[in-house]
């Protein structure tokens, strides 16, 4: 679905985001609150207050993708509000989308970020 290269950065918006927002609203959050360019080709990830819905905003070069996931029977492990933007790598994003608790995991010292 997404062409994620090692150069692709992942930006999480900590805390709750209004999931009624779509392309325009999420672009405005990415640009003004997260201080990032939404057309950069990086991923911008948002979560609702109940942590059971996630949206990803992605520019593929010709247009924006706005993908949504509804989590059934659980909640996402999401960073609390501690700023406007948290940068992650692809691996924690994959773990987050698969339902793995990020607080209980750690990277080895030899792991490249």
Contact map, one row per residue, 1 for C-alpha under 8 A:
11100000000000000000000000000000000000000000000000000000000000000000000000000000000000000000000000000000000000000
11110000000000000000000000000000000000000000000000000000000100000000000000000000000000000000000000000000000000000
11111000000000000000000000000000000000000000000000000000000000000000000000000000000000000000000000000000000000000
01111111000000000000000000000000000000000000000000000000000000000000000000000000000000000100000000000000000000000
00111111000000000000000000000000000000000000000000000000000000000000000000000000000000000000000000000000000000000
00011111100000000000000000000000000000000000000000000000000000000000000000000000000000000000000000000000000000000
00011111100000000000000000000000000000000000000000000000000000000000000000000000000000000000000000000000000000000
00011111110000000000000000000000000000001110000000000000000000000000000000000000000000000100000000000000000000000
00000111111000000000000000000000000000000110000000000000000000000000000000000000000000111100000000000000000000000
00000001111100000000000000000000000000000111100000000000000000000000000000000000000000111100100000000000000000000
00000000111110000000000000000000000000000111100000000000000000000000000000000000000011110000000000000000000000000
00000000011111000000000000000000000000000001110000000000000000000000000000000000000011110000000000000000000000000
00000000001111111000000000000000010000000001111000000000000000000000000000000000000111000000000000000000000000000
00000000000111110000000000000000000000000000011000000000000000000000000000000111111111000000000000000000000000000
00000000000011111000000000000000000000000000001110000000000000000000000000000111110000000000000000000000000000000
00000000000011111100000000000000000000000000011110100000000000000000000000000000100000000000000000000000000000000
00000000000010111110000000000000000000000000011110000000000000000000000000000000000000000000000000000000000000000
00000000000000011111100000000000000000000000000110000000000000000000000000000000000000000000000000000000000000000
00000000000000001111110000000000000000000000001100001010000000000000000000000000000000000000000000000000000000000
00000000000000000111110000000000000000000000000000000000000000000000000000000000000000000000000000000000000000000
00000000000000000111111111000000000000000000000000000000000000000000000000000000000000000000000000000000000000000
00000000000000000011111111000000000000000000000000000000000000000100000000000000000000000000000000000000000000000
00000000000000000000111111100000000000000000000000000000100000010100000000000000000000000000000000000000000000000
00000000000000000000111111110000000000000000000000000000000000000000000000000000000000000000000000000000000000000
00000000000000000000111111111000000000000000000000000000000000000000000000000000000000000000000000000000000000000
00000000000000000000111111111100000000000000000000000000100000000000000000000000000000000000000000000000000000000
00000000000000000000001111111110000001000000000000000000100000000000000000000000000000000000000000000000000000000
00000000000000000000000111111111100000000000000000000000000000000000000000000000000000000000000000000000000000000
00000000000000000000000011111111110000000000000000000000000000000000000000000000000000000000000000000000000000000
00000000000000000000000001111111111111000001000000000000000000000000000000000000000000000000000000000000000000000
00000000000000000000000000111111111111000000000000000000000000000000000000000000000000000000000000000000000000000
00000000000000000000000000011111111100000000000000000000000000000000000000000000000000000000000000000000000000000
00000000000000000000000000011111111000000000000000000000000000000000000000000000000110000000000000000000000000000
00000000000010000000000000001111111100000000000000000000000000000000000000000000000110000000000000000000000000000
00000000000000000000000000000111111110000000000000000000000000000000000000000000000000000000000000000000000000000
00000000000000000000000000000111011111000000000000000000000000000000000000000000000000000000000000000000000000000
00000000000000000000000000000110001111110000000000000000000000000000000000000000000000000000000000000000000000000
00000000000000000000000000100110000111111101000000000000111000000000000000000000000000000000000000000000000000000
00000000000000000000000000000000000011111100000000000000011010010000000000000000000000000000000000000000000000000
00000000000000000000000000000000000011111100000000000000001000000000000000000000000000000000000000000000000000000
00000001000000000000000000000000000001111110000000000000011110000000000000000000000000000000000000000000000000000
00000001111000000000000000000000000001111111000000000000011000000000000000000000000000000000000000000000000000000
00000001111000000000000000000000000000001111100000000001111000000000000000000000000000000000000000000000000000000
00000000011110000000000000000100000001000111110000000001110000000000000000000000000000000000000000000000000000000
00000000011110000000000000000000000000000011111000000111100000000000000000000000000000000000000000000000000000000
00000000000111011000000000000000000000000001111100000111000000000000000000000000000000000000000000000000000000000
00000000000011111010000000000000000000000000111110111110000000000000000000000100000000000000000000000000000000000
00000000000000111110000000000000000000000000011111111100000000000000000000000000000000000000000000000000000000000
00000000000000111100000000000000000000000000001111100000000000000000000000000000000000000000000000000000000000000
00000000000000000000000000000000000000000000000111111000000000000000000000100000000000000000000000000000000000000
00000000000000010000000000000000000000000000001111111100000000000000000000111100000000000000000000000000000000000
00000000000000000000000000000000000000000000001101111100000000000000011101110000000000000000000000000000000000000
00000000000000000010000000000000000000000000001101111110000000000001111000000000000000000000000000000000000000000
00000000000000000000000000000000000000000000111100111111000000000001110000000000000000000000000000000000000000000
00000000000000000010000000000000000000000000111000001111100000000111100000000000000000000000000000000000000000000
00000000000000000000000000000000000000000011110000000111110000001111000000000000000000000000000000000000000000000
00000000000000000000001001100000000001000011100000000011111000011110000000000000000000000000000000000000000000000
00000000000000000000000000000000000001101111000000000001111100011100000000000000000000000000000000000000000000000
00000000000000000000000000000000000001111110000000000000111111111000000000000000000000000000000000000000000000000
01000000000000000000000000000000000000001000000000000000011111111000000000000000000000000000000000000000000000000
00000000000000000000000000000000000000101000000000000000001111100000000000000000000000000000000000000000000000000
00000000000000000000000000000000000000000000000000000000001111110000000000000000000000000000000000000000000000000
00000000000000000000000000000000000000000000000000000000001111111000000000000000000000000000000000000000000000000
00000000000000000000001000000000000000100000000000000000111101111100000000000000000000000000000000000000000000000
00000000000000000000000000000000000000000000000000000001111100111110000000000000000000000000000000000000000000000
00000000000000000000011000000000000000000000000000000011110000011111000000000000000000000000000000000000000000000
00000000000000000000000000000000000000000000000000000011100000001111100000000000000000000000000000000000000000000
00000000000000000000000000000000000000000000000000001111000000000111110000000000000000000000000000000000000000000
00000000000000000000000000000000000000000000000000001110000000000011111000000000000000000000000000000000000000000
00000000000000000000000000000000000000000000000000011100000000000001111100000000000000000000000000000000000000000
00000000000000000000000000000000000000000000000000011000000000000000111111110000000000000000000000000000000000000
00000000000000000000000000000000000000000000000000010000000000000000011111000000000000000000000000000000000000000
00000000000000000000000000000000000000000000000000000000000000000000001111100000000000000000000000000000000000000
00000000000000000000000000000000000000000000000000010000000000000000001111110000000000000000000000000000000000000
00000000000000000000000000000000000000000000000001110000000000000000001011111000000000000000000000100000000000000
00000000000000000000000000000000000000000000000000110000000000000000001001111100000000000000000110101000000000000
00000000000000000000000000000000000000000000000000100000000000000000000000111110000000000000000100111110000000000
00000000000001100000000000000000000000000000001000100000000000000000000000011111000000000000000000000000000000000
00000000000001100000000000000000000000000000000000000000000000000000000000001111110000000000000000000000000000000
00000000000001100000000000000000000000000000000000000000000000000000000000000111110000000000000000000000000000000
00000000000001110000000000000000000000000000000000000000000000000000000000000011111100000000000000000000000000000
00000000000001100000000000000000000000000000000000000000000000000000000000000011111100000000000000000000000000000
00000000000001000000000000000000000000000000000000000000000000000000000000000000111111000000000000000000000000000
00000000000011000000000000000000110000000000000000000000000000000000000000000000111111000000000000000000000000000
00000000001111000000000000000000110000000000000000000000000000000000000000000000001111100000000000000000000000000
00000000001111000000000000000000000000000000000000000000000000000000000000000000001111110000000000000000000000000
00000000111100000000000000000000000000000000000000000000000000000000000000000000000011111000000000000000000000000
00000000111100000000000000000000000000000000000000000000000000000000000000000000000001111101100000000000000000000
00000000110000000000000000000000000000000000000000000000000000000000000000000000000000111111100000000000000000001
00010001110000000000000000000000000000000000000000000000000000000000000000000000000000011111110000000000000000000
00000000000000000000000000000000000000000000000000000000000000000000000000000000000000001111111000000000000000000
00000000000000000000000000000000000000000000000000000000000000000000000000000000000000011111111100000100000000000
00000000010000000000000000000000000000000000000000000000000000000000000000000000000000011111111110000000000000000
00000000000000000000000000000000000000000000000000000000000000000000000000000000000000000111111111000000000000000
00000000000000000000000000000000000000000000000000000000000000000000000000000000000000000011111111111100000000000
00000000000000000000000000000000000000000000000000000000000000000000000000011000000000000001111111111100000000000
00000000000000000000000000000000000000000000000000000000000000000000000000010000000000000000111111110000000000000
00000000000000000000000000000000000000000000000000000000000000000000000000000000000000000000011111110000000000000
00000000000000000000000000000000000000000000000000000000000000000000000000111000000000000000001111111000000000000
00000000000000000000000000000000000000000000000000000000000000000000000000001000000000000000001111111100000000000
00000000000000000000000000000000000000000000000000000000000000000000000000011000000000000000001100111111100000000
00000000000000000000000000000000000000000000000000000000000000000000000000001000000000000001001100011111110000000
00000000000000000000000000000000000000000000000000000000000000000000000000001000000000000000000000001111110000000
00000000000000000000000000000000000000000000000000000000000000000000000000000000000000000000000000001111110000000
00000000000000000000000000000000000000000000000000000000000000000000000000000000000000000000000000001111111000000
00000000000000000000000000000000000000000000000000000000000000000000000000000000000000000000000000000111111100000
00000000000000000000000000000000000000000000000000000000000000000000000000000000000000000000000000000000111110100
00000000000000000000000000000000000000000000000000000000000000000000000000000000000000000000000000000000011111100
00000000000000000000000000000000000000000000000000000000000000000000000000000000000000000000000000000000001111100
00000000000000000000000000000000000000000000000000000000000000000000000000000000000000000000000000000000000111110
00000000000000000000000000000000000000000000000000000000000000000000000000000000000000000000000000000000001111111
00000000000000000000000000000000000000000000000000000000000000000000000000000000000000000000000000000000000001111
00000000000000000000000000000000000000000000000000000000000000000000000000000000000000001000000000000000000000111
